[in-house]
Amino acid sequence: MENLHKTSFQFISEPSDVNFGGKVHGGVVMKWIDQAAYTCARTWAESYCVTVYVGGIRFYKPINIGEVIKIDAAVIYTGNSSIHIMVEVYSRDFSEHEFEKKTHCIIIFVAVDEHGNPKKVKPWIPQSDQEKKLEEYAMRLKTLRENIHNEMKPFFNE
């Protein structure tokens, strides 16, 4: 049986991905994250999805031009229509055998119907201890986001 809750991309970073410091531009990494996460969410939902939240993006180390990039995306929690995806970006030089983690984030999508209304998604049920820990992580982050939203409310017209 396939792992429909996981997606993995591998490719080579290109000279056009460069920033002024000679490394891969953070915005390019964010685009990669969005593409991998969307593919994972769309596969799970079996319908169009829209991004509703990107958070906790953490750039650990820069990525060099010409390195092999690996992006792993996995469903770690589902709500009624939401799909929470954890994305980890790795890279390695061709002379190395092991990938090194460079970026981590959580991105949330909502499955929508042809009219743009939220659509129910099948529940993701963690199987392994690691998947159960990731689901707990997603639920803790959800609570933190709600607290941040409440803190920000007085400063925004909703």
C-alpha positions in Angstrom: 0.0 0.0 0.0 1.2 3.4 -0.9 1.9 6.2 1.6 -0.6 8.7 0.4 0.1 10.9 3.4 3.7 11.5 2.3 5.4 13.2 -0.6 9.1 13.5 -1.3 10.8 15.6 -4.0 14.5 15.5 -5.0 16.2 17.8 -7.5 19.3 20.0 -7.8 19.4 23.7 -6.7 20.1 25.9 -9.7 22.1 29.1 -10.3 18.9 31.0 -10.8 18.0 30.2 -7.1 20.8 32.4 -5.8 20.5 35.3 -3.4 22.9 38.2 -2.9 25.0 36.1 -0.5 25.6 33.4 -3.0 23.3 30.8 -1.4 19.8 29.6 -2.3 17.3 32.4 -1.7 14.9 31.9 1.2 12.0 32.7 -1.0 12.9 30.0 -3.4 13.0 27.5 -0.4 9.5 28.7 0.6 8.3 28.1 -3.0 9.7 24.5 -2.8 8.0 24.0 0.5 4.6 25.2 -0.9 4.9 22.9 -3.9 5.7 19.8 -1.9 3.1 20.6 0.7 0.4 21.3 -1.8 1.2 18.0 -3.6 0.9 16.1 -0.3 -2.3 17.9 0.7 -3.9 17.5 -2.8 -3.0 13.8 -2.9 -4.6 13.3 0.6 -7.7 15.4 -0.1 -8.2 14.2 -3.7 -9.4 17.7 -4.4 -8.2 21.3 -4.8 -6.7 22.8 -1.7 -5.9 26.3 -0.6 -3.1 27.4 1.8 -4.5 28.9 5.0 -1.4 29.0 7.2 2.3 28.8 7.0 4.1 28.9 10.3 7.1 28.1 12.3 9.3 28.2 9.3 12.8 27.7 10.6 15.9 28.1 8.4 18.7 26.1 10.2 21.5 26.5 7.6 21.9 27.9 4.1 21.7 25.8 1.0 24.4 26.0 -1.6 23.8 26.3 -5.3 24.4 22.9 -7.0 23.4 20.8 -4.0 21.0 17.9 -4.1 17.7 19.0 -2.5 15.3 16.7 -0.8 11.9 17.9 0.5 9.8 15.6 2.6 6.2 16.5 3.2 3.8 14.5 5.4 0.3 14.8 6.8 0.5 15.1 10.6 -3.1 16.1 11.4 -6.5 16.5 9.8 -9.5 18.5 10.8 -12.9 18.5 9.1 -11.5 20.2 6.0 -8.0 21.1 7.0 -4.8 19.1 6.3 -1.7 19.9 8.4 1.5 19.2 6.6 5.0 19.1 8.1 7.7 19.9 5.6 11.4 19.3 6.0 14.0 20.5 3.5 17.4 18.7 3.3 20.4 19.2 1.1 23.7 17.5 0.4 26.7 18.1 -1.8 27.2 15.4 -4.5 30.4 14.3 -2.6 28.3 13.6 0.5 26.1 10.6 1.1 24.0 12.0 3.9 21.4 14.7 3.7 21.5 17.5 6.3 18.3 19.2 7.5 18.2 22.9 6.4 14.6 24.0 7.0 11.4 22.9 8.8 7.9 24.3 8.8 4.2 23.5 9.1 1.8 24.5 6.4 -2.0 24.1 6.6 -4.4 23.6 3.7 -8.1 23.5 3.4 -9.7 21.3 0.8 -12.4 23.1 -1.2 -15.1 22.2 -3.6 -15.7 23.8 -7.1 -17.3 26.8 -5.4 -14.4 27.4 -3.0 -16.3 26.2 0.0 -14.5 24.0 2.6 -14.9 20.3 1.8 -14.6 17.4 4.3 -11.4 15.4 4.1 -10.9 11.8 5.2 -9.3 11.6 8.7 -5.6 10.8 9.0 -5.0 8.3 11.7 -1.5 8.0 13.0 -0.1 4.5 13.1 3.4 4.6 14.6 4.6 6.2 17.8 6.4 8.8 15.8 3.2 9.7 13.9 1.3 10.0 17.2 3.9 12.4 18.5 3.6 14.4 15.2 -0.1 14.6 15.6 0.3 15.8 19.2 2.8 18.4 17.9 0.2 19.6 15.4 -2.4 19.9 18.0 -0.1 21.9 20.4 0.7 24.2 17.5 -3.0 24.7 16.7 -3.5 25.9 20.3 -0.6 28.2 20.1 -2.0 29.7 16.8 -5.3 30.3 18.5 -3.6 32.1 21.3 -1.6 34.3 18.9 -4.8 35.0 16.9 -6.5 36.2 20.1 -3.5 38.4 21.0 -3.5 40.0 17.5 -7.3 40.6 17.3 -7.3 44.1 18.8 -4.9 45.2 16.1 -6.8 44.0 13.0 -10.2 44.7 11.6 -11.8 41.3 10.9 
